[in-house]
Amino acid sequence: MKKRIFAVCDTEAEYARNFMEYVSRRKNIPFEVQVFTNVESLLDFAGRNHIELLLISQAAMCGAVRDLDIGKVIILTEGVRPPELEAYAGVYKYQSSSQVVKEVMACYGKEKSVLPAQTPVMKKTTEILGVYSPLGRCLKTSFALTLGQILSRERPVLYLNLEEYSGFEELLGRSFQGTLSDLLYYIRQGEQNISVKLNSMVETMGVLDFIPPVQSPLDIRGAAWQDWAGLLQEILLYSPYETLILDIGSGIDEIFQLLDMCRTVFMPVKPDRISRCKIAQFENLLRVLDYPQVLTRTVKIRPPFYNNIPAGVFRPEQLVWSELGEYVNRLVRKEGL
């Protein structure tokens, strides 16, 4: 089954070209994107294809476009809209392409319920890679982010931080409107358009896509296994991501079930005796609770400590270019990822 069509029409050719270049690089948009620089070509295309979502500039909107059978029309505005366009949802034109896409997906997701008509996305089977350790201060998140940056060069990758305290707003110096907490809430409420809502929340760090983590540890502790399973099922079936990286904290109740879903679990370890004893206790518990298969898929790692990231805006390339990045590159080749 073909993807639904997301059409963009703007008579400003350079803007349309730049927007197309952006969406062609993004691998998480659940639509076939078509871009037009004049109304005539849009009308010709619409006569032969059903357009589910249309983003059109104020200048291009006209009566002929209004008469088209389009699922949802969103106006690309330059500020104040004329009265005849106020009935349509609007997105401000002169902002980043990533923000435009997020706002368009949010507008679409408010009114459309696309899941019942969806079929699983045609892609390679999505692999889940877990990063977990019962130890603290072991470079778990630094390793997971570096792994995500490296793998994202070759395939669509989504990173999920499942810790109680991620510190991402402080690290990245920005706040987030939608977070993992919202997705878990939608899952509990039985929402039918999770894939669209997810795409309205996706942020980018370097070349790596991620969902902003929870803001309260209560959202991690209060999530039932059914919530996690439902969210992961949505991502596996209805997103284009080929790799999902789970940066797992210890606040999840059903952590062993989560680890059991992973193709590989990377476990940072330390050489001191207390750390070895903690790892041994964790491994014994896996056996007692009948999850010995997780042990066979666990790769113990000792990421090299690197110089602290300098103050100021965090640049994920700093991880890739560091000694840690060299270590992860070698590991990726060794594990055949």
BELMOTA-V121141 format. One record per backbone hydrogen bond with DSSP energy under -0.5 kcal/mol. CO is the residue of the C=O (numbers start at 1). NH is the residue of the N-H. E is the energy in kcal/mol with one decimal. If there is no record, write none. Layout:
{{CO,NH,E} {CO,NH,E}}
This chain:
{{4,32,-3.2} {5,7,-0.6} {5,52,-1.1} {5,53,-2.1} {6,34,-2.3} {7,55,-3.0} {8,36,-3.4} {9,57,-2.3} {11,13,-1.2} {12,16,-2.2} {13,17,-2.6} {14,18,-2.6} {15,19,-2.5} {16,20,-2.3} {17,21,-2.2} {18,22,-1.9} {19,23,-2.5} {20,24,-2.1} {21,25,-0.9} {22,25,-1.0} {22,26,-1.5} {28,30,-0.6} {29,31,-0.8} {31,33,-0.6} {32,6,-2.9} {34,8,-2.7} {36,10,-2.3} {38,42,-1.3} {39,43,-2.8} {40,44,-2.3} {41,45,-2.2} {42,46,-2.8} {43,47,-1.5} {44,48,-0.5} {45,48,-1.5} {45,49,-1.4} {49,51,-0.5} {50,52,-0.6} {51,71,-1.8} {52,72,-1.1} {53,7,-3.1} {54,56,-0.6} {54,74,-3.1} {55,9,-2.6} {56,76,-3.1} {57,61,-1.4} {62,66,-2.0} {63,67,-1.6} {65,68,-1.4} {68,70,-1.4} {72,54,-2.8} {73,89,-0.7} {74,56,-2.3} {75,77,-1.0} {75,91,-2.8} {76,58,-1.4} {77,93,-3.2} {82,85,-2.1} {83,86,-1.3} {85,88,-1.5} {89,75,-3.0} {91,77,-2.2} {93,95,-1.9} {96,100,-2.2} {97,101,-2.5} {98,102,-2.1} {99,103,-2.4} {100,104,-2.4} {101,105,-2.6} {102,106,-2.0} {103,107,-2.5} {104,108,-2.5} {105,109,-2.6} {106,110,-1.3} {107,111,-0.7} {108,111,-0.9} {108,112,-2.2} {112,114,-0.6} {114,117,-0.6} {114,118,-0.5} {115,118,-1.5} {121,123,-0.8} {127,129,-0.6} {127,244,-2.6} {128,130,-0.5} {128,263,-2.8} {128,264,-1.0} {129,246,-2.8} {130,266,-3.2} {131,248,-2.0} {139,143,-2.5} {140,144,-2.4} {141,145,-2.8} {142,146,-2.0} {143,147,-2.8} {144,148,-2.3} {145,149,-2.4} {146,150,-2.2} {147,151,-2.6} {148,152,-2.0} {150,153,-1.0} {151,154,-1.7} {151,155,-1.3} {156,242,-2.1} {156,243,-1.5} {157,209,-1.0} {158,245,-2.8} {159,211,-1.4} {160,162,-0.7} {160,247,-3.0} {162,249,-1.0} {167,171,-2.5} {168,172,-3.0} {169,173,-1.1} {169,174,-1.0} {171,314,-0.7} {179,182,-0.7} {179,183,-1.5} {180,184,-2.4} {181,185,-1.9} {182,186,-2.5} {183,187,-2.2} {184,188,-2.1} {185,189,-2.0} {186,191,-2.4} {187,190,-1.3} {192,115,-1.4} {193,197,-2.1} {194,198,-3.0} {195,199,-1.7} {196,200,-1.3} {197,201,-0.5} {198,201,-1.4} {198,202,-1.2} {201,212,-0.5} {203,210,-2.6} {204,206,-0.5} {205,207,-0.6} {205,208,-2.0} {208,205,-3.0} {209,159,-2.3} {210,203,-2.9} {210,212,-0.5} {211,161,-0.5} {212,180,-2.6} {216,219,-1.5} {216,220,-0.5} {217,220,-0.7} {217,221,-2.4} {218,222,-2.3} {220,223,-1.0} {224,227,-0.8} {224,228,-1.6} {225,229,-2.9} {226,230,-2.3} {227,231,-2.3} {228,232,-2.6} {229,233,-2.1} {230,234,-1.9} {231,235,-2.0} {232,236,-2.7} {233,237,-2.3} {234,238,-2.7} {235,239,-1.1} {237,121,-2.6} {242,127,-2.3} {243,158,-2.3} {244,129,-2.9} {244,246,-0.6} {245,160,-2.9} {245,247,-0.6} {246,131,-2.6} {246,248,-1.0} {247,162,-3.1} {249,252,-0.6} {252,255,-0.8} {253,255,-0.9} {254,258,-1.7} {255,259,-2.5} {256,260,-1.7} {257,261,-0.7} {258,261,-1.1} {259,262,-1.4} {264,130,-2.8} {264,266,-0.5} {265,267,-0.6} {265,299,-3.0} {266,132,-2.0} {266,268,-0.6} {267,301,-2.3} {272,276,-2.1} {273,277,-2.3} {274,278,-2.0} {275,279,-2.2} {276,280,-2.2} {277,281,-2.3} {278,282,-2.2} {279,283,-2.5} {280,284,-2.5} {281,285,-2.1} {282,286,-1.9} {283,287,-1.6} {284,288,-2.4} {285,289,-2.5} {286,291,-3.4} {287,290,-1.4} {291,294,-1.3} {291,295,-0.6} {292,295,-0.7} {292,296,-1.0} {293,297,-0.8} {294,297,-0.6} {295,298,-1.1} {297,265,-2.4} {298,300,-0.6} {299,267,-2.6} {301,269,-2.6} {314,316,-0.5} {315,318,-2.2} {316,319,-1.2} {316,320,-1.3} {317,321,-2.7} {319,322,-0.8} {319,325,-0.9} {322,326,-1.7} {323,327,-2.1} {324,328,-2.5} {325,329,-2.4} {326,330,-1.9} {327,331,-2.0} {328,332,-2.8} {329,333,-1.8} {330,334,-2.3} {331,335,-2.7} {332,336,-0.7} {332,337,-2.0}}
